[in-house]
Amino acid sequence: SQPCVACHGPEGNSASAEFPKLAGQHYDYLVRALTDYKNGKRNNPIMKGFAGQLSKKDIEDLAAWFSSQKSSLHDQR
């Protein structure tokens, strides 16, 4: 989704500490976070505006995409 890419990057690997990485996050976590933004349980005006327009299927698709992307979140040393 274009709104996601603007802040979180094409694969969800945000280069800015201001925006969290979505790539490699757990699917269930992303679904819950987006649902909470949509329902107002999480309070971020930008995210609430974007998530408020998403259907359940959109949320599931976005969570599946970003959770499947390579990320430094789970790099092993």
N, CA, C and O atoms as a Maestro MAE file, in Angstrom:
{
 s_m_m2io_version
 :::
 2.0.0
}

f_m_ct {
 s_m_title
 :::
 protein
 m_atom[308] {
  # First column is atom index #
  i_m_mmod_type
  r_m_x_coord
  r_m_y_coord
  r_m_z_coord
  i_m_residue_number
  s_m_chain_name
  s_m_pdb_residue_name
  s_m_pdb_atom_name
  i_m_atomic_number
  :::
  1 25 0.839 -1.184 0.000 1 A "SER " " N  " 7
  2 3 0.000 0.000 0.000 1 A "SER " " CA " 6
  3 2 0.879 1.240 0.000 1 A "SER " " C  " 6
  4 15 1.836 1.329 0.769 1 A "SER " " O  " 8
  5 25 0.561 2.175 -0.844 2 A "GLN " " N  " 7
  6 3 1.355 3.400 -0.958 2 A "GLN " " CA " 6
  7 2 1.492 4.168 0.354 2 A "GLN " " C  " 6
  8 15 2.588 4.640 0.655 2 A "GLN " " O  " 8
  9 25 0.440 4.313 1.140 3 A "PRO " " N  " 7
  10 3 0.622 5.031 2.407 3 A "PRO " " CA " 6
  11 2 1.648 4.349 3.323 3 A "PRO " " C  " 6
  12 15 2.396 5.031 4.024 3 A "PRO " " O  " 8
  13 25 1.688 3.025 3.324 4 A "CYS " " N  " 7
  14 3 2.654 2.299 4.156 4 A "CYS " " CA " 6
  15 2 4.079 2.567 3.684 4 A "CYS " " C  " 6
  16 15 4.975 2.836 4.484 4 A "CYS " " O  " 8
  17 25 4.270 2.489 2.363 5 A "VAL " " N  " 7
  18 3 5.587 2.654 1.761 5 A "VAL " " CA " 6
  19 2 6.162 4.040 2.031 5 A "VAL " " C  " 6
  20 15 7.372 4.184 2.208 5 A "VAL " " O  " 8
  21 25 5.320 5.047 2.064 6 A "ALA " " N  " 7
  22 3 5.790 6.422 2.256 6 A "ALA " " CA " 6
  23 2 6.603 6.569 3.540 6 A "ALA " " C  " 6
  24 15 7.587 7.309 3.562 6 A "ALA " " O  " 8
  25 25 6.214 5.887 4.596 7 A "CYS " " N  " 7
  26 3 6.912 6.015 5.878 7 A "CYS " " CA " 6
  27 2 7.765 4.794 6.235 7 A "CYS " " C  " 6
  28 15 8.841 4.934 6.817 7 A "CYS " " O  " 8
  29 25 7.286 3.604 5.888 8 A "HIS " " N  " 7
  30 3 7.938 2.377 6.332 8 A "HIS " " CA " 6
  31 2 8.831 1.737 5.272 8 A "HIS " " C  " 6
  32 15 9.506 0.748 5.556 8 A "HIS " " O  " 8
  33 25 8.848 2.283 4.059 9 A "GLY " " N  " 7
  34 3 9.684 1.753 2.994 9 A "GLY " " CA " 6
  35 2 8.993 0.650 2.214 9 A "GLY " " C  " 6
  36 15 8.026 0.063 2.698 9 A "GLY " " O  " 8
  37 25 9.484 0.354 0.990 10 A "PRO " " N  " 7
  38 3 8.834 -0.607 0.094 10 A "PRO " " CA " 6
  39 2 8.660 -2.011 0.681 10 A "PRO " " C  " 6
  40 15 7.639 -2.658 0.447 10 A "PRO " " O  " 8
  41 25 9.643 -2.478 1.436 11 A "GLU " " N  " 7
  42 3 9.535 -3.804 2.047 11 A "GLU " " CA " 6
  43 2 9.274 -3.724 3.544 11 A "GLU " " C  " 6
  44 15 9.250 -4.745 4.231 11 A "GLU " " O  " 8
  45 25 9.078 -2.511 4.049 12 A "GLY " " N  " 7
  46 3 8.823 -2.345 5.473 12 A "GLY " " CA " 6
  47 2 10.064 -2.178 6.315 12 A "GLY " " C  " 6
  48 15 9.995 -2.238 7.543 12 A "GLY " " O  " 8
  49 25 11.215 -1.966 5.664 13 A "ASN " " N  " 7
  50 3 12.475 -1.771 6.374 13 A "ASN " " CA " 6
  51 2 12.781 -0.288 6.482 13 A "ASN " " C  " 6
  52 15 13.685 0.221 5.819 13 A "ASN " " O  " 8
  53 25 12.038 0.386 7.303 14 A "SER " " N  " 7
  54 3 12.192 1.823 7.479 14 A "SER " " CA " 6
  55 2 13.634 2.174 7.810 14 A "SER " " C  " 6
  56 15 14.264 1.522 8.643 14 A "SER " " O  " 8
  57 25 14.151 3.203 7.159 15 A "ALA " " N  " 7
  58 3 15.506 3.668 7.424 15 A "ALA " " CA " 6
  59 2 15.525 4.689 8.555 15 A "ALA " " C  " 6
  60 15 16.598 5.082 9.015 15 A "ALA " " O  " 8
  61 25 14.370 5.117 9.002 16 A "SER " " N  " 7
  62 3 14.262 6.144 10.030 16 A "SER " " CA " 6
  63 2 13.780 5.533 11.343 16 A "SER " " C  " 6
  64 15 12.848 4.728 11.358 16 A "SER " " O  " 8
  65 25 14.414 5.919 12.429 17 A "ALA " " N  " 7
  66 3 13.983 5.445 13.746 17 A "ALA " " CA " 6
  67 2 12.602 5.990 14.100 17 A "ALA " " C  " 6
  68 15 11.934 5.475 14.997 17 A "ALA " " O  " 8
  69 25 12.187 7.019 13.400 18 A "GLU " " N  " 7
  70 3 10.874 7.616 13.629 18 A "GLU " " CA " 6
  71 2 9.731 6.668 13.250 18 A "GLU " " C  " 6
  72 15 8.640 6.729 13.817 18 A "GLU " " O  " 8
  73 25 10.011 5.783 12.270 19 A "PHE " " N  " 7
  74 3 8.990 4.854 11.784 19 A "PHE " " CA " 6
  75 2 9.453 3.421 12.033 19 A "PHE " " C  " 6
  76 15 10.540 3.044 11.596 19 A "PHE " " O  " 8
  77 25 8.656 2.624 12.720 20 A "PRO " " N  " 7
  78 3 9.084 1.253 13.026 20 A "PRO " " CA " 6
  79 2 9.178 0.372 11.781 20 A "PRO " " C  " 6
  80 15 8.490 0.584 10.783 20 A "PRO " " O  " 8
  81 25 10.055 -0.620 11.883 21 A "LYS " " N  " 7
  82 3 10.160 -1.611 10.811 21 A "LYS " " CA " 6
  83 2 8.944 -2.520 10.866 21 A "LYS " " C  " 6
  84 15 8.539 -2.979 11.934 21 A "LYS " " O  " 8
  85 25 8.376 -2.768 9.711 22 A "LEU " " N  " 7
  86 3 7.268 -3.705 9.593 22 A "LEU " " CA " 6
  87 2 7.751 -5.053 9.072 22 A "LEU " " C  " 6
  88 15 7.173 -6.091 9.393 22 A "LEU " " O  " 8
  89 25 8.804 -5.034 8.273 23 A "ALA " " N  " 7
  90 3 9.338 -6.266 7.687 23 A "ALA " " CA " 6
  91 2 9.776 -7.218 8.786 23 A "ALA " " C  " 6
  92 15 10.483 -6.839 9.719 23 A "ALA " " O  " 8
  93 25 9.339 -8.461 8.654 24 A "GLY " " N  " 7
  94 3 9.746 -9.487 9.594 24 A "GLY " " CA " 6
  95 2 8.981 -9.491 10.907 24 A "GLY " " C  " 6
  96 15 9.218 -10.354 11.752 24 A "GLY " " O  " 8
  97 25 8.076 -8.555 11.093 25 A "GLN " " N  " 7
  98 3 7.247 -8.573 12.299 25 A "GLN " " CA " 6
  99 2 6.322 -9.792 12.231 25 A "GLN " " C  " 6
  100 15 6.037 -10.298 11.145 25 A "GLN " " O  " 8
  101 25 5.871 -10.245 13.357 26 A "HIS " " N  " 7
  102 3 4.952 -11.378 13.390 26 A "HIS " " CA " 6
  103 2 3.613 -10.981 12.777 26 A "HIS " " C  " 6
  104 15 3.097 -9.892 13.029 26 A "HIS " " O  " 8
  105 25 3.069 -11.874 11.977 27 A "TYR " " N  " 7
  106 3 1.786 -11.650 11.301 27 A "TYR " " CA " 6
  107 2 0.705 -11.229 12.297 27 A "TYR " " C  " 6
  108 15 0.027 -10.222 12.094 27 A "TYR " " O  " 8
  109 25 0.546 -12.008 13.380 28 A "ASP " " N  " 7
  110 3 -0.503 -11.723 14.359 28 A "ASP " " CA " 6
  111 2 -0.337 -10.336 14.986 28 A "ASP " " C  " 6
  112 15 -1.318 -9.636 15.235 28 A "ASP " " O  " 8
  113 25 0.912 -9.952 15.236 29 A "TYR " " N  " 7
  114 3 1.177 -8.627 15.810 29 A "TYR " " CA " 6
  115 2 0.722 -7.528 14.847 29 A "TYR " " C  " 6
  116 15 0.081 -6.562 15.262 29 A "TYR " " O  " 8
  117 25 1.052 -7.674 13.565 30 A "LEU " " N  " 7
  118 3 0.672 -6.661 12.578 30 A "LEU " " CA " 6
  119 2 -0.845 -6.577 12.424 30 A "LEU " " C  " 6
  120 15 -1.397 -5.481 12.321 30 A "LEU " " O  " 8
  121 25 -1.514 -7.715 12.407 31 A "VAL " " N  " 7
  122 3 -2.982 -7.713 12.319 31 A "VAL " " CA " 6
  123 2 -3.558 -6.984 13.524 31 A "VAL " " C  " 6
  124 15 -4.437 -6.136 13.374 31 A "VAL " " O  " 8
  125 25 -3.075 -7.303 14.705 32 A "ARG " " N  " 7
  126 3 -3.586 -6.673 15.932 32 A "ARG " " CA " 6
  127 2 -3.307 -5.170 15.920 32 A "ARG " " C  " 6
  128 15 -4.188 -4.373 16.243 32 A "ARG " " O  " 8
  129 25 -2.091 -4.784 15.552 33 A "ALA " " N  " 7
  130 3 -1.738 -3.361 15.552 33 A "ALA " " CA " 6
  131 2 -2.619 -2.577 14.575 33 A "ALA " " C  " 6
  132 15 -3.158 -1.528 14.930 33 A "ALA " " O  " 8
  133 25 -2.765 -3.075 13.361 34 A "LEU " " N  " 7
  134 3 -3.595 -2.371 12.377 34 A "LEU " " CA " 6
  135 2 -5.060 -2.331 12.805 34 A "LEU " " C  " 6
  136 15 -5.739 -1.320 12.626 34 A "LEU " " O  " 8
  137 25 -5.537 -3.428 13.366 35 A "THR " " N  " 7
  138 3 -6.920 -3.466 13.852 35 A "THR " " CA " 6
  139 2 -7.107 -2.474 14.996 35 A "THR " " C  " 6
  140 15 -8.122 -1.781 15.063 35 A "THR " " O  " 8
  141 25 -6.134 -2.408 15.887 36 A "ASP " " N  " 7
  142 3 -6.221 -1.460 17.003 36 A "ASP " " CA " 6
  143 2 -6.178 -0.014 16.526 36 A "ASP " " C  " 6
  144 15 -6.867 0.835 17.093 36 A "ASP " " O  " 8
  145 25 -5.390 0.287 15.506 37 A "TYR " " N  " 7
  146 3 -5.407 1.639 14.927 37 A "TYR " " CA " 6
  147 2 -6.776 1.929 14.314 37 A "TYR " " C  " 6
  148 15 -7.330 3.014 14.493 37 A "TYR " " O  " 8
  149 25 -7.304 0.960 13.602 38 A "LYS " " N  " 7
  150 3 -8.611 1.120 12.949 38 A "LYS " " CA " 6
  151 2 -9.713 1.378 13.969 38 A "LYS " " C  " 6
  152 15 -10.584 2.219 13.748 38 A "LYS " " O  " 8
  153 25 -9.675 0.656 15.085 39 A "ASN " " N  " 7
  154 3 -10.715 0.754 16.104 39 A "ASN " " CA " 6
  155 2 -10.462 1.845 17.139 39 A "ASN " " C  " 6
  156 15 -11.295 2.071 18.016 39 A "ASN " " O  " 8
  157 25 -9.323 2.520 17.042 40 A "GLY " " N  " 7
  158 3 -9.022 3.593 17.980 40 A "GLY " " CA " 6
  159 2 -8.384 3.152 19.285 40 A "GLY " " C  " 6
  160 15 -8.211 3.970 20.188 40 A "GLY " " O  " 8
  161 25 -8.029 1.874 19.406 41 A "LYS " " N  " 7
  162 3 -7.364 1.403 20.621 41 A "LYS " " CA " 6
  163 2 -5.910 1.877 20.672 41 A "LYS " " C  " 6
  164 15 -5.338 2.022 21.752 41 A "LYS " " O  " 8
  165 25 -5.331 2.111 19.528 42 A "ARG " " N  " 7
  166 3 -4.008 2.746 19.428 42 A "ARG " " CA " 6
  167 2 -4.245 4.162 18.931 42 A "ARG " " C  " 6
  168 15 -5.052 4.396 18.031 42 A "ARG " " O  " 8
  169 25 -3.531 5.097 19.530 43 A "ASN " " N  " 7
  170 3 -3.794 6.491 19.246 43 A "ASN " " CA " 6
  171 2 -2.642 7.134 18.478 43 A "ASN " " C  " 6
  172 15 -1.708 7.672 19.073 43 A "ASN " " O  " 8
  173 25 -2.720 7.073 17.181 44 A "ASN " " N  " 7
  174 3 -1.803 7.783 16.303 44 A "ASN " " CA " 6
  175 2 -2.656 8.303 15.156 44 A "ASN " " C  " 6
  176 15 -3.196 7.516 14.378 44 A "ASN " " O  " 8
  177 25 -2.785 9.631 15.043 45 A "PRO " " N  " 7
  178 3 -3.711 10.178 14.052 45 A "PRO " " CA " 6
  179 2 -3.401 9.773 12.611 45 A "PRO " " C  " 6
  180 15 -4.320 9.571 11.817 45 A "PRO " " O  " 8
  181 25 -2.138 9.656 12.272 46 A "ILE " " N  " 7
  182 3 -1.777 9.272 10.901 46 A "ILE " " CA " 6
  183 2 -2.168 7.818 10.653 46 A "ILE " " C  " 6
  184 15 -2.813 7.504 9.653 46 A "ILE " " O  " 8
  185 25 -1.774 6.934 11.565 47 A "MET " " N  " 7
  186 3 -2.087 5.519 11.387 47 A "MET " " CA " 6
  187 2 -3.589 5.264 11.471 47 A "MET " " C  " 6
  188 15 -4.118 4.438 10.727 47 A "MET " " O  " 8
  189 25 -4.272 5.953 12.355 48 A "LYS " " N  " 7
  190 3 -5.724 5.775 12.471 48 A "LYS " " CA " 6
  191 2 -6.408 6.148 11.155 48 A "LYS " " C  " 6
  192 15 -7.340 5.470 10.721 48 A "LYS " " O  " 8
  193 25 -5.946 7.221 10.526 49 A "GLY " " N  " 7
  194 3 -6.513 7.640 9.246 49 A "GLY " " CA " 6
  195 2 -6.315 6.607 8.155 49 A "GLY " " C  " 6
  196 15 -7.234 6.324 7.386 49 A "GLY " " O  " 8
  197 25 -5.109 6.040 8.084 50 A "PHE " " N  " 7
  198 3 -4.838 5.023 7.070 50 A "PHE " " CA " 6
  199 2 -5.562 3.727 7.378 50 A "PHE " " C  " 6
  200 15 -6.227 3.162 6.508 50 A "PHE " " O  " 8
  201 25 -5.438 3.248 8.617 51 A "ALA " " N  " 7
  202 3 -6.020 1.954 8.989 51 A "ALA " " CA " 6
  203 2 -7.541 2.003 8.988 51 A "ALA " " C  " 6
  204 15 -8.196 0.991 8.742 51 A "ALA " " O  " 8
  205 25 -8.101 3.164 9.259 52 A "GLY " " N  " 7
  206 3 -9.554 3.300 9.285 52 A "GLY " " CA " 6
  207 2 -10.218 2.963 7.962 52 A "GLY " " C  " 6
  208 15 -11.402 2.629 7.923 52 A "GLY " " O  " 8
  209 25 -9.463 3.049 6.886 53 A "GLN " " N  " 7
  210 3 -9.995 2.773 5.555 53 A "GLN " " CA " 6
  211 2 -9.799 1.325 5.123 53 A "GLN " " C  " 6
  212 15 -10.291 0.923 4.068 53 A "GLN " " O  " 8
  213 25 -9.090 0.541 5.923 54 A "LEU " " N  " 7
  214 3 -8.764 -0.832 5.537 54 A "LEU " " CA " 6
  215 2 -9.860 -1.809 5.926 54 A "LEU " " C  " 6
  216 15 -10.471 -1.697 6.989 54 A "LEU " " O  " 8
  217 25 -10.092 -2.764 5.048 55 A "SER " " N  " 7
  218 3 -10.998 -3.869 5.377 55 A "SER " " CA " 6
  219 2 -10.203 -4.925 6.158 55 A "SER " " C  " 6
  220 15 -8.978 -4.848 6.247 55 A "SER " " O  " 8
  221 25 -10.906 -5.897 6.714 56 A "LYS " " N  " 7
  222 3 -10.239 -6.998 7.409 56 A "LYS " " CA " 6
  223 2 -9.286 -7.715 6.459 56 A "LYS " " C  " 6
  224 15 -8.173 -8.076 6.843 56 A "LYS " " O  " 8
  225 25 -9.724 -7.920 5.223 57 A "LYS " " N  " 7
  226 3 -8.892 -8.586 4.210 57 A "LYS " " CA " 6
  227 2 -7.656 -7.750 3.892 57 A "LYS " " C  " 6
  228 15 -6.559 -8.292 3.756 57 A "LYS " " O  " 8
  229 25 -7.827 -6.424 3.771 58 A "ASP " " N  " 7
  230 3 -6.680 -5.543 3.534 58 A "ASP " " CA " 6
  231 2 -5.654 -5.689 4.657 58 A "ASP " " C  " 6
  232 15 -4.456 -5.807 4.402 58 A "ASP " " O  " 8
  233 25 -6.133 -5.679 5.892 59 A "ILE " " N  " 7
  234 3 -5.245 -5.807 7.058 59 A "ILE " " CA " 6
  235 2 -4.513 -7.138 7.017 59 A "ILE " " C  " 6
  236 15 -3.306 -7.189 7.252 59 A "ILE " " O  " 8
  237 25 -5.222 -8.202 6.723 60 A "GLU " " N  " 7
  238 3 -4.597 -9.524 6.644 60 A "GLU " " CA " 6
  239 2 -3.562 -9.586 5.524 60 A "GLU " " C  " 6
  240 15 -2.489 -10.162 5.700 60 A "GLU " " O  " 8
  241 25 -3.882 -8.997 4.377 61 A "ASP " " N  " 7
  242 3 -2.953 -8.994 3.239 61 A "ASP " " CA " 6
  243 2 -1.694 -8.188 3.560 61 A "ASP " " C  " 6
  244 15 -0.582 -8.627 3.267 61 A "ASP " " O  " 8
  245 25 -1.869 -7.013 4.161 62 A "LEU " " N  " 7
  246 3 -0.713 -6.194 4.528 62 A "LEU " " CA " 6
  247 2 0.155 -6.908 5.559 62 A "LEU " " C  " 6
  248 15 1.382 -6.900 5.458 62 A "LEU " " O  " 8
  249 25 -0.480 -7.519 6.542 63 A "ALA " " N  " 7
  250 3 0.269 -8.248 7.569 63 A "ALA " " CA " 6
  251 2 1.036 -9.418 6.957 63 A "ALA " " C  " 6
  252 15 2.182 -9.674 7.328 63 A "ALA " " O  " 8
  253 25 0.410 -10.121 6.029 64 A "ALA " " N  " 7
  254 3 1.082 -11.245 5.368 64 A "ALA " " CA " 6
  255 2 2.280 -10.761 4.564 64 A "ALA " " C  " 6
  256 15 3.348 -11.370 4.611 64 A "ALA " " O  " 8
  257 25 2.107 -9.671 3.830 65 A "TRP " " N  " 7
  258 3 3.195 -9.132 3.009 65 A "TRP " " CA " 6
  259 2 4.376 -8.694 3.875 65 A "TRP " " C  " 6
  260 15 5.504 -9.141 3.667 65 A "TRP " " O  " 8
  261 25 4.115 -7.830 4.836 66 A "PHE " " N  " 7
  262 3 5.212 -7.284 5.635 66 A "PHE " " CA " 6
  263 2 5.857 -8.342 6.519 66 A "PHE " " C  " 6
  264 15 7.070 -8.299 6.721 66 A "PHE " " O  " 8
  265 25 5.103 -9.278 7.045 67 A "SER " " N  " 7
  266 3 5.696 -10.315 7.897 67 A "SER " " CA " 6
  267 2 6.586 -11.258 7.093 67 A "SER " " C  " 6
  268 15 7.476 -11.892 7.660 67 A "SER " " O  " 8
  269 25 6.367 -11.362 5.797 68 A "SER " " N  " 7
  270 3 7.160 -12.268 4.959 68 A "SER " " CA " 6
  271 2 8.424 -11.618 4.382 68 A "SER " " C  " 6
  272 15 9.225 -12.293 3.736 68 A "SER " " O  " 8
  273 25 8.604 -10.328 4.610 69 A "GLN " " N  " 7
  274 3 9.759 -9.623 4.054 69 A "GLN " " CA " 6
  275 2 10.998 -9.835 4.925 69 A "GLN " " C  " 6
  276 15 10.902 -9.968 6.145 69 A "GLN " " O  " 8
  277 25 12.161 -9.862 4.272 70 A "LYS " " N  " 7
  278 3 13.422 -9.999 5.000 70 A "LYS " " CA " 6
  279 2 13.653 -8.754 5.836 70 A "LYS " " C  " 6
  280 15 13.348 -7.634 5.424 70 A "LYS " " O  " 8
  281 25 14.201 -8.982 7.023 71 A "SER " " N  " 7
  282 3 14.389 -7.892 7.959 71 A "SER " " CA " 6
  283 2 15.575 -8.162 8.866 71 A "SER " " C  " 6
  284 15 15.981 -9.307 9.060 71 A "SER " " O  " 8
  285 25 16.113 -7.107 9.410 72 A "SER " " N  " 7
  286 3 17.186 -7.258 10.400 72 A "SER " " CA " 6
  287 2 16.616 -7.537 11.784 72 A "SER " " C  " 6
  288 15 17.375 -7.727 12.735 72 A "SER " " O  " 8
  289 25 15.291 -7.564 11.913 73 A "LEU " " N  " 7
  290 3 14.681 -7.797 13.229 73 A "LEU " " CA " 6
  291 2 15.057 -9.149 13.819 73 A "LEU " " C  " 6
  292 15 15.149 -9.297 15.037 73 A "LEU " " O  " 8
  293 25 15.274 -10.130 12.958 74 A "HIS " " N  " 7
  294 3 15.524 -11.484 13.443 74 A "HIS " " CA " 6
  295 2 16.893 -12.007 13.028 74 A "HIS " " C  " 6
  296 15 17.104 -13.219 12.980 74 A "HIS " " O  " 8
  297 25 17.837 -11.096 12.726 75 A "ASP " " N  " 7
  298 3 19.177 -11.516 12.352 75 A "ASP " " CA " 6
  299 2 19.828 -12.222 13.530 75 A "ASP " " C  " 6
  300 15 19.723 -11.784 14.676 75 A "ASP " " O  " 8
  301 25 20.495 -13.311 13.226 76 A "GLN " " N  " 7
  302 3 21.230 -14.005 14.266 76 A "GLN " " CA " 6
  303 2 22.697 -13.668 14.110 76 A "GLN " " C  " 6
  304 15 23.189 -13.507 12.994 76 A "GLN " " O  " 8
  305 25 23.380 -13.564 15.203 77 A "ARG " " N  " 7
  306 3 24.816 -13.209 15.162 77 A "ARG " " CA " 6
  307 2 25.670 -14.426 15.246 77 A "ARG " " C  " 6
  308 15 26.897 -14.323 15.226 77 A "ARG " " O  " 8
  :::
 }
 m_bond[307] {
  # First column is bond index #
  i_m_from
  i_m_to
  i_m_order
  :::
  1 1 2 1
  2 2 3 1
  3 3 4 2
  4 3 5 1
  5 5 6 1
  6 6 7 1
  7 7 8 2
  8 7 9 1
  9 9 10 1
  10 10 11 1
  11 11 12 2
  12 11 13 1
  13 13 14 1
  14 14 15 1
  15 15 16 2
  16 15 17 1
  17 17 18 1
  18 18 19 1
  19 19 20 2
  20 19 21 1
  21 21 22 1
  22 22 23 1
  23 23 24 2
  24 23 25 1
  25 25 26 1
  26 26 27 1
  27 27 28 2
  28 27 29 1
  29 29 30 1
  30 30 31 1
  31 31 32 2
  32 31 33 1
  33 33 34 1
  34 34 35 1
  35 35 36 2
  36 35 37 1
  37 37 38 1
  38 38 39 1
  39 39 40 2
  40 39 41 1
  41 41 42 1
  42 42 43 1
  43 43 44 2
  44 43 45 1
  45 45 46 1
  46 46 47 1
  47 47 48 2
  48 47 49 1
  49 49 50 1
  50 50 51 1
  51 51 52 2
  52 51 53 1
  53 53 54 1
  54 54 55 1
  55 55 56 2
  56 55 57 1
  57 57 58 1
  58 58 59 1
  59 59 60 2
  60 59 61 1
  61 61 62 1
  62 62 63 1
  63 63 64 2
  64 63 65 1
  65 65 66 1
  66 66 67 1
  67 67 68 2
  68 67 69 1
  69 69 70 1
  70 70 71 1
  71 71 72 2
  72 71 73 1
  73 73 74 1
  74 74 75 1
  75 75 76 2
  76 75 77 1
  77 77 78 1
  78 78 79 1
  79 79 80 2
  80 79 81 1
  81 81 82 1
  82 82 83 1
  83 83 84 2
  84 83 85 1
  85 85 86 1
  86 86 87 1
  87 87 88 2
  88 87 89 1
  89 89 90 1
  90 90 91 1
  91 91 92 2
  92 91 93 1
  93 93 94 1
  94 94 95 1
  95 95 96 2
  96 95 97 1
  97 97 98 1
  98 98 99 1
  99 99 100 2
  100 99 101 1
  101 101 102 1
  102 102 103 1
  103 103 104 2
  104 103 105 1
  105 105 106 1
  106 106 107 1
  107 107 108 2
  108 107 109 1
  109 109 110 1
  110 110 111 1
  111 111 112 2
  112 111 113 1
  113 113 114 1
  114 114 115 1
  115 115 116 2
  116 115 117 1
  117 117 118 1
  118 118 119 1
  119 119 120 2
  120 119 121 1
  121 121 122 1
  122 122 123 1
  123 123 124 2
  124 123 125 1
  125 125 126 1
  126 126 127 1
  127 127 128 2
  128 127 129 1
  129 129 130 1
  130 130 131 1
  131 131 132 2
  132 131 133 1
  133 133 134 1
  134 134 135 1
  135 135 136 2
  136 135 137 1
  137 137 138 1
  138 138 139 1
  139 139 140 2
  140 139 141 1
  141 141 142 1
  142 142 143 1
  143 143 144 2
  144 143 145 1
  145 145 146 1
  146 146 147 1
  147 147 148 2
  148 147 149 1
  149 149 150 1
  150 150 151 1
  151 151 152 2
  152 151 153 1
  153 153 154 1
  154 154 155 1
  155 155 156 2
  156 155 157 1
  157 157 158 1
  158 158 159 1
  159 159 160 2
  160 159 161 1
  161 161 162 1
  162 162 163 1
  163 163 164 2
  164 163 165 1
  165 165 166 1
  166 166 167 1
  167 167 168 2
  168 167 169 1
  169 169 170 1
  170 170 171 1
  171 171 172 2
  172 171 173 1
  173 173 174 1
  174 174 175 1
  175 175 176 2
  176 175 177 1
  177 177 178 1
  178 178 179 1
  179 179 180 2
  180 179 181 1
  181 181 182 1
  182 182 183 1
  183 183 184 2
  184 183 185 1
  185 185 186 1
  186 186 187 1
  187 187 188 2
  188 187 189 1
  189 189 190 1
  190 190 191 1
  191 191 192 2
  192 191 193 1
  193 193 194 1
  194 194 195 1
  195 195 196 2
  196 195 197 1
  197 197 198 1
  198 198 199 1
  199 199 200 2
  200 199 201 1
  201 201 202 1
  202 202 203 1
  203 203 204 2
  204 203 205 1
  205 205 206 1
  206 206 207 1
  207 207 208 2
  208 207 209 1
  209 209 210 1
  210 210 211 1
  211 211 212 2
  212 211 213 1
  213 213 214 1
  214 214 215 1
  215 215 216 2
  216 215 217 1
  217 217 218 1
  218 218 219 1
  219 219 220 2
  220 219 221 1
  221 221 222 1
  222 222 223 1
  223 223 224 2
  224 223 225 1
  225 225 226 1
  226 226 227 1
  227 227 228 2
  228 227 229 1
  229 229 230 1
  230 230 231 1
  231 231 232 2
  232 231 233 1
  233 233 234 1
  234 234 235 1
  235 235 236 2
  236 235 237 1
  237 237 238 1
  238 238 239 1
  239 239 240 2
  240 239 241 1
  241 241 242 1
  242 242 243 1
  243 243 244 2
  244 243 245 1
  245 245 246 1
  246 246 247 1
  247 247 248 2
  248 247 249 1
  249 249 250 1
  250 250 251 1
  251 251 252 2
  252 251 253 1
  253 253 254 1
  254 254 255 1
  255 255 256 2
  256 255 257 1
  257 257 258 1
  258 258 259 1
  259 259 260 2
  260 259 261 1
  261 261 262 1
  262 262 263 1
  263 263 264 2
  264 263 265 1
  265 265 266 1
  266 266 267 1
  267 267 268 2
  268 267 269 1
  269 269 270 1
  270 270 271 1
  271 271 272 2
  272 271 273 1
  273 273 274 1
  274 274 275 1
  275 275 276 2
  276 275 277 1
  277 277 278 1
  278 278 279 1
  279 279 280 2
  280 279 281 1
  281 281 282 1
  282 282 283 1
  283 283 284 2
  284 283 285 1
  285 285 286 1
  286 286 287 1
  287 287 288 2
  288 287 289 1
  289 289 290 1
  290 290 291 1
  291 291 292 2
  292 291 293 1
  293 293 294 1
  294 294 295 1
  295 295 296 2
  296 295 297 1
  297 297 298 1
  298 298 299 1
  299 299 300 2
  300 299 301 1
  301 301 302 1
  302 302 303 1
  303 303 304 2
  304 303 305 1
  305 305 306 1
  306 306 307 1
  307 307 308 2
  :::
 }
}
